[in-house]
Amino acid sequence: MTNRGGWGGEREGAGRPSGDDEPPEGRADYERHRARHEGLKADERAFKLAIARGDYLPRDVQRQASATALAVLVQSLRSLPDQLERRAGLSPEQAEVVGVEIDRALTEIAYAFRAMTNDLGVQPSPQ
């Protein structure tokens, strides 16, 4: 070791890197994984913030609201044949045809909702 001007000795590898040093093996993989991890943590924080702001609702709340809205729709559609018979003067046979078509459409909608939830195990028989 040499003592230059009282500033301490010169050590192998001391000081700033010269810039032409190769990173240790695996360092690039580590940095890539670390960046991915940090990105995931940032996404999670952003998602929690969006929930706190009310941008997202819990799944159970969405299911309950959807089920209520669909129940109201189904009830209204199923009463339509009787209303058309009384108000529009349809014959009972014509009202029955309307009812059958409404039931067929509701069955198709039920299939679509089951497909959305991956619940296609038991399917009702089409009418």
Biotite code that builds the C-alpha atoms (Angstrom):
import biotite.structure as struc

atoms = struc.array([
    struc.Atom([0.000, 0.000, 0.000], chain_id="A", res_id=1, res_name="MET", atom_name="CA", element="C"),
    struc.Atom([1.127, 3.410, -0.826], chain_id="A", res_id=2, res_name="THR", atom_name="CA", element="C"),
    struc.Atom([0.294, 6.416, 1.201], chain_id="A", res_id=3, res_name="ASN", atom_name="CA", element="C"),
    struc.Atom([-0.315, 9.338, -1.114], chain_id="A", res_id=4, res_name="ARG", atom_name="CA", element="C"),
    struc.Atom([-0.482, 12.635, 0.633], chain_id="A", res_id=5, res_name="GLY", atom_name="CA", element="C"),
    struc.Atom([-1.953, 11.226, 3.831], chain_id="A", res_id=6, res_name="GLY", atom_name="CA", element="C"),
    struc.Atom([-5.203, 10.179, 2.217], chain_id="A", res_id=7, res_name="TRP", atom_name="CA", element="C"),
    struc.Atom([-4.949, 6.505, 3.000], chain_id="A", res_id=8, res_name="GLY", atom_name="CA", element="C"),
    struc.Atom([-3.756, 3.528, 1.086], chain_id="A", res_id=9, res_name="GLY", atom_name="CA", element="C"),
    struc.Atom([-4.677, 2.225, -2.319], chain_id="A", res_id=10, res_name="GLU", atom_name="CA", element="C"),
    struc.Atom([-6.718, -0.990, -2.201], chain_id="A", res_id=11, res_name="ARG", atom_name="CA", element="C"),
    struc.Atom([-7.594, -3.417, -4.944], chain_id="A", res_id=12, res_name="GLU", atom_name="CA", element="C"),
    struc.Atom([-11.193, -2.708, -6.116], chain_id="A", res_id=13, res_name="GLY", atom_name="CA", element="C"),
    struc.Atom([-11.521, 0.479, -4.072], chain_id="A", res_id=14, res_name="ALA", atom_name="CA", element="C"),
    struc.Atom([-13.047, 3.605, -5.567], chain_id="A", res_id=15, res_name="GLY", atom_name="CA", element="C"),
    struc.Atom([-15.557, 4.073, -8.342], chain_id="A", res_id=16, res_name="ARG", atom_name="CA", element="C"),
    struc.Atom([-15.931, 1.356, -10.938], chain_id="A", res_id=17, res_name="PRO", atom_name="CA", element="C"),
    struc.Atom([-14.324, 2.227, -14.244], chain_id="A", res_id=18, res_name="SER", atom_name="CA", element="C"),
    struc.Atom([-17.507, 1.363, -16.149], chain_id="A", res_id=19, res_name="GLY", atom_name="CA", element="C"),
    struc.Atom([-16.098, -1.511, -18.146], chain_id="A", res_id=20, res_name="ASP", atom_name="CA", element="C"),
    struc.Atom([-16.709, -4.101, -15.418], chain_id="A", res_id=21, res_name="ASP", atom_name="CA", element="C"),
    struc.Atom([-19.170, -6.877, -16.199], chain_id="A", res_id=22, res_name="GLU", atom_name="CA", element="C"),
    struc.Atom([-21.964, -7.346, -13.638], chain_id="A", res_id=23, res_name="PRO", atom_name="CA", element="C"),
    struc.Atom([-21.703, -10.564, -11.662], chain_id="A", res_id=24, res_name="PRO", atom_name="CA", element="C"),
    struc.Atom([-23.336, -13.617, -13.211], chain_id="A", res_id=25, res_name="GLU", atom_name="CA", element="C"),
    struc.Atom([-27.064, -13.695, -12.478], chain_id="A", res_id=26, res_name="GLY", atom_name="CA", element="C"),
    struc.Atom([-27.212, -10.001, -11.624], chain_id="A", res_id=27, res_name="ARG", atom_name="CA", element="C"),
    struc.Atom([-29.255, -9.178, -14.738], chain_id="A", res_id=28, res_name="ALA", atom_name="CA", element="C"),
    struc.Atom([-31.819, -11.866, -13.806], chain_id="A", res_id=29, res_name="ASP", atom_name="CA", element="C"),
    struc.Atom([-31.958, -10.551, -10.256], chain_id="A", res_id=30, res_name="TYR", atom_name="CA", element="C"),
    struc.Atom([-32.529, -6.985, -11.462], chain_id="A", res_id=31, res_name="GLU", atom_name="CA", element="C"),
    struc.Atom([-35.265, -8.136, -13.872], chain_id="A", res_id=32, res_name="ARG", atom_name="CA", element="C"),
    struc.Atom([-37.062, -10.089, -11.128], chain_id="A", res_id=33, res_name="HIS", atom_name="CA", element="C"),
    struc.Atom([-36.672, -7.221, -8.689], chain_id="A", res_id=34, res_name="ARG", atom_name="CA", element="C"),
    struc.Atom([-38.149, -4.758, -11.202], chain_id="A", res_id=35, res_name="ALA", atom_name="CA", element="C"),
    struc.Atom([-41.065, -7.124, -11.823], chain_id="A", res_id=36, res_name="ARG", atom_name="CA", element="C"),
    struc.Atom([-41.628, -7.490, -8.071], chain_id="A", res_id=37, res_name="HIS", atom_name="CA", element="C"),
    struc.Atom([-41.579, -3.729, -7.568], chain_id="A", res_id=38, res_name="GLU", atom_name="CA", element="C"),
    struc.Atom([-44.033, -3.321, -10.454], chain_id="A", res_id=39, res_name="GLY", atom_name="CA", element="C"),
    struc.Atom([-46.396, -5.851, -8.881], chain_id="A", res_id=40, res_name="LEU", atom_name="CA", element="C"),
    struc.Atom([-46.198, -4.054, -5.533], chain_id="A", res_id=41, res_name="LYS", atom_name="CA", element="C"),
    struc.Atom([-47.001, -0.747, -7.255], chain_id="A", res_id=42, res_name="ALA", atom_name="CA", element="C"),
    struc.Atom([-49.971, -2.346, -9.053], chain_id="A", res_id=43, res_name="ASP", atom_name="CA", element="C"),
    struc.Atom([-51.240, -3.755, -5.759], chain_id="A", res_id=44, res_name="GLU", atom_name="CA", element="C"),
    struc.Atom([-51.002, -0.345, -4.079], chain_id="A", res_id=45, res_name="ARG", atom_name="CA", element="C"),
    struc.Atom([-52.847, 1.270, -7.002], chain_id="A", res_id=46, res_name="ALA", atom_name="CA", element="C"),
    struc.Atom([-55.569, -1.387, -6.807], chain_id="A", res_id=47, res_name="PHE", atom_name="CA", element="C"),
    struc.Atom([-56.008, -0.890, -3.049], chain_id="A", res_id=48, res_name="LYS", atom_name="CA", element="C"),
    struc.Atom([-56.271, 2.853, -3.640], chain_id="A", res_id=49, res_name="LEU", atom_name="CA", element="C"),
    struc.Atom([-58.917, 2.311, -6.332], chain_id="A", res_id=50, res_name="ALA", atom_name="CA", element="C"),
    struc.Atom([-60.898, 0.128, -3.909], chain_id="A", res_id=51, res_name="ILE", atom_name="CA", element="C"),
    struc.Atom([-60.636, 2.804, -1.214], chain_id="A", res_id=52, res_name="ALA", atom_name="CA", element="C"),
    struc.Atom([-61.913, 5.391, -3.699], chain_id="A", res_id=53, res_name="ARG", atom_name="CA", element="C"),
    struc.Atom([-64.886, 3.181, -4.530], chain_id="A", res_id=54, res_name="GLY", atom_name="CA", element="C"),
    struc.Atom([-63.822, 2.455, -8.102], chain_id="A", res_id=55, res_name="ASP", atom_name="CA", element="C"),
    struc.Atom([-64.243, -1.284, -7.449], chain_id="A", res_id=56, res_name="TYR", atom_name="CA", element="C"),
    struc.Atom([-66.967, -3.107, -5.562], chain_id="A", res_id=57, res_name="LEU", atom_name="CA", element="C"),
    struc.Atom([-66.661, -6.454, -3.845], chain_id="A", res_id=58, res_name="PRO", atom_name="CA", element="C"),
    struc.Atom([-67.840, -9.355, -5.992], chain_id="A", res_id=59, res_name="ARG", atom_name="CA", element="C"),
    struc.Atom([-70.619, -10.305, -3.560], chain_id="A", res_id=60, res_name="ASP", atom_name="CA", element="C"),
    struc.Atom([-72.086, -6.804, -3.752], chain_id="A", res_id=61, res_name="VAL", atom_name="CA", element="C"),
    struc.Atom([-72.035, -6.945, -7.554], chain_id="A", res_id=62, res_name="GLN", atom_name="CA", element="C"),
    struc.Atom([-73.647, -10.385, -7.577], chain_id="A", res_id=63, res_name="ARG", atom_name="CA", element="C"),
    struc.Atom([-76.428, -9.295, -5.231], chain_id="A", res_id=64, res_name="GLN", atom_name="CA", element="C"),
    struc.Atom([-77.168, -6.139, -7.231], chain_id="A", res_id=65, res_name="ALA", atom_name="CA", element="C"),
    struc.Atom([-77.158, -8.086, -10.499], chain_id="A", res_id=66, res_name="SER", atom_name="CA", element="C"),
    struc.Atom([-79.413, -10.802, -9.086], chain_id="A", res_id=67, res_name="ALA", atom_name="CA", element="C"),
    struc.Atom([-81.898, -8.201, -7.859], chain_id="A", res_id=68, res_name="THR", atom_name="CA", element="C"),
    struc.Atom([-81.951, -6.398, -11.208], chain_id="A", res_id=69, res_name="ALA", atom_name="CA", element="C"),
    struc.Atom([-82.383, -9.668, -13.101], chain_id="A", res_id=70, res_name="LEU", atom_name="CA", element="C"),
    struc.Atom([-85.194, -10.799, -10.799], chain_id="A", res_id=71, res_name="ALA", atom_name="CA", element="C"),
    struc.Atom([-87.069, -7.557, -11.490], chain_id="A", res_id=72, res_name="VAL", atom_name="CA", element="C"),
    struc.Atom([-86.530, -8.005, -15.239], chain_id="A", res_id=73, res_name="LEU", atom_name="CA", element="C"),
    struc.Atom([-87.679, -11.634, -15.236], chain_id="A", res_id=74, res_name="VAL", atom_name="CA", element="C"),
    struc.Atom([-90.788, -10.792, -13.215], chain_id="A", res_id=75, res_name="GLN", atom_name="CA", element="C"),
    struc.Atom([-91.665, -7.989, -15.637], chain_id="A", res_id=76, res_name="SER", atom_name="CA", element="C"),
    struc.Atom([-91.101, -10.156, -18.702], chain_id="A", res_id=77, res_name="LEU", atom_name="CA", element="C"),
    struc.Atom([-93.134, -13.066, -17.329], chain_id="A", res_id=78, res_name="ARG", atom_name="CA", element="C"),
    struc.Atom([-96.114, -10.786, -16.647], chain_id="A", res_id=79, res_name="SER", atom_name="CA", element="C"),
    struc.Atom([-95.996, -9.396, -20.187], chain_id="A", res_id=80, res_name="LEU", atom_name="CA", element="C"),
    struc.Atom([-98.250, -12.044, -21.836], chain_id="A", res_id=81, res_name="PRO", atom_name="CA", element="C"),
    struc.Atom([-101.073, -11.374, -19.340], chain_id="A", res_id=82, res_name="ASP", atom_name="CA", element="C"),
    struc.Atom([-100.716, -7.625, -19.779], chain_id="A", res_id=83, res_name="GLN", atom_name="CA", element="C"),
    struc.Atom([-100.804, -7.930, -23.575], chain_id="A", res_id=84, res_name="LEU", atom_name="CA", element="C"),
    struc.Atom([-103.860, -10.127, -23.358], chain_id="A", res_id=85, res_name="GLU", atom_name="CA", element="C"),
    struc.Atom([-105.710, -7.571, -21.224], chain_id="A", res_id=86, res_name="ARG", atom_name="CA", element="C"),
    struc.Atom([-104.429, -4.304, -22.698], chain_id="A", res_id=87, res_name="ARG", atom_name="CA", element="C"),
    struc.Atom([-103.801, -5.159, -26.344], chain_id="A", res_id=88, res_name="ALA", atom_name="CA", element="C"),
    struc.Atom([-106.595, -7.640, -26.821], chain_id="A", res_id=89, res_name="GLY", atom_name="CA", element="C"),
    struc.Atom([-104.402, -10.624, -27.631], chain_id="A", res_id=90, res_name="LEU", atom_name="CA", element="C"),
    struc.Atom([-106.128, -13.964, -27.547], chain_id="A", res_id=91, res_name="SER", atom_name="CA", element="C"),
    struc.Atom([-105.073, -16.418, -24.821], chain_id="A", res_id=92, res_name="PRO", atom_name="CA", element="C"),
    struc.Atom([-103.334, -18.509, -27.503], chain_id="A", res_id=93, res_name="GLU", atom_name="CA", element="C"),
    struc.Atom([-101.348, -15.504, -28.760], chain_id="A", res_id=94, res_name="GLN", atom_name="CA", element="C"),
    struc.Atom([-100.429, -14.535, -25.184], chain_id="A", res_id=95, res_name="ALA", atom_name="CA", element="C"),
    struc.Atom([-99.225, -18.087, -24.619], chain_id="A", res_id=96, res_name="GLU", atom_name="CA", element="C"),
    struc.Atom([-96.977, -17.867, -27.700], chain_id="A", res_id=97, res_name="VAL", atom_name="CA", element="C"),
    struc.Atom([-95.506, -14.640, -26.321], chain_id="A", res_id=98, res_name="VAL", atom_name="CA", element="C"),
    struc.Atom([-94.930, -16.350, -22.965], chain_id="A", res_id=99, res_name="GLY", atom_name="CA", element="C"),
    struc.Atom([-93.160, -19.292, -24.606], chain_id="A", res_id=100, res_name="VAL", atom_name="CA", element="C"),
    struc.Atom([-90.862, -16.941, -26.535], chain_id="A", res_id=101, res_name="GLU", atom_name="CA", element="C"),
    struc.Atom([-90.072, -14.967, -23.370], chain_id="A", res_id=102, res_name="ILE", atom_name="CA", element="C"),
    struc.Atom([-89.214, -18.211, -21.542], chain_id="A", res_id=103, res_name="ASP", atom_name="CA", element="C"),
    struc.Atom([-86.996, -19.291, -24.445], chain_id="A", res_id=104, res_name="ARG", atom_name="CA", element="C"),
    struc.Atom([-85.153, -15.945, -24.354], chain_id="A", res_id=105, res_name="ALA", atom_name="CA", element="C"),
    struc.Atom([-84.713, -16.195, -20.573], chain_id="A", res_id=106, res_name="LEU", atom_name="CA", element="C"),
    struc.Atom([-83.274, -19.693, -20.962], chain_id="A", res_id=107, res_name="THR", atom_name="CA", element="C"),
    struc.Atom([-80.711, -18.367, -23.451], chain_id="A", res_id=108, res_name="GLU", atom_name="CA", element="C"),
    struc.Atom([-79.798, -15.582, -21.046], chain_id="A", res_id=109, res_name="ILE", atom_name="CA", element="C"),
    struc.Atom([-79.398, -18.147, -18.251], chain_id="A", res_id=110, res_name="ALA", atom_name="CA", element="C"),
    struc.Atom([-76.977, -20.123, -20.457], chain_id="A", res_id=111, res_name="TYR", atom_name="CA", element="C"),
    struc.Atom([-75.001, -16.952, -21.150], chain_id="A", res_id=112, res_name="ALA", atom_name="CA", element="C"),
    struc.Atom([-74.731, -16.102, -17.455], chain_id="A", res_id=113, res_name="PHE", atom_name="CA", element="C"),
    struc.Atom([-73.635, -19.638, -16.627], chain_id="A", res_id=114, res_name="ARG", atom_name="CA", element="C"),
    struc.Atom([-70.964, -19.377, -19.309], chain_id="A", res_id=115, res_name="ALA", atom_name="CA", element="C"),
    struc.Atom([-69.718, -16.129, -17.757], chain_id="A", res_id=116, res_name="MET", atom_name="CA", element="C"),
    struc.Atom([-69.294, -17.844, -14.384], chain_id="A", res_id=117, res_name="THR", atom_name="CA", element="C"),
    struc.Atom([-67.976, -21.154, -15.804], chain_id="A", res_id=118, res_name="ASN", atom_name="CA", element="C"),
    struc.Atom([-70.937, -22.928, -14.221], chain_id="A", res_id=119, res_name="ASP", atom_name="CA", element="C"),
    struc.Atom([-72.073, -25.066, -17.154], chain_id="A", res_id=120, res_name="LEU", atom_name="CA", element="C"),
    struc.Atom([-72.196, -28.358, -15.257], chain_id="A", res_id=121, res_name="GLY", atom_name="CA", element="C"),
    struc.Atom([-75.992, -28.618, -14.994], chain_id="A", res_id=122, res_name="VAL", atom_name="CA", element="C"),
    struc.Atom([-78.012, -27.105, -17.790], chain_id="A", res_id=123, res_name="GLN", atom_name="CA", element="C"),
    struc.Atom([-81.793, -26.805, -17.781], chain_id="A", res_id=124, res_name="PRO", atom_name="CA", element="C"),
    struc.Atom([-83.515, -28.463, -20.683], chain_id="A", res_id=125, res_name="SER", atom_name="CA", element="C"),
    struc.Atom([-84.623, -25.996, -23.364], chain_id="A", res_id=126, res_name="PRO", atom_name="CA", element="C"),
    struc.Atom([-88.387, -25.571, -23.697], chain_id="A", res_id=127, res_name="GLN", atom_name="CA", element="C"),
])
